[in-house]
Amino acid sequence: MTTMSAERTALHSLSAVAGARQAARAFLESLGQLAFGPEQAGTVVLVVSELVTNALRHGCGACTLCLTAHPSCIEVAVEDPSPRMPRIRTPDLVDGTGGFGWHMANDFSLTAVVTRGPGGGNTVRALLPR
């Protein structure tokens, strides 16, 4: 299988998270039924949702989502213009202020990394098994 990509740009509000989930589902469907089971597809959609939410909340309110199908994994990349590196938070089990997204992305991924862009901003990449 060759690599296949889809990009969704200009996500500017928390309501755009639903659009990112929809884009992820459409991308996975375009790969065909044999490419992914329902559980793996659900995991990809969850990681997309968490990473896009984090980028919009903590990364200056805008981001770009890029999904790439590799032979053995799906790459979820979310880019934001924030000058600050993301940080791991302790999940808030009392007040509901979050802190779960980065932990989930790491738990479900083969690897998850943050890179700084040459002109600033961050790209969070998670590689999820197929």
HELIX and SHEET records of a PDB file:
HELIX    1   1 ALA A   16  LEU A   31  1                                  16    
HELIX    2   2 GLN A   33  ALA A   35  5                                   3    
HELIX    3   3 PRO A   38  HIS A   58  1                                  21    
HELIX    4   4 GLY A  101  PHE A  108  1                                   8    
SHEET    1   A 5 MET A   4  LEU A  11  0                                        
SHEET    2   A 5 CYS A  63  ALA A  69 -1                                        
SHEET    3   A 5 CYS A  73  ASP A  80 -1                                        
SHEET    4   A 5 ASN A 122  PRO A 129 -1                                        
SHEET    5   A 5 THR A 111  ARG A 116 -1                                        
END                                                                             
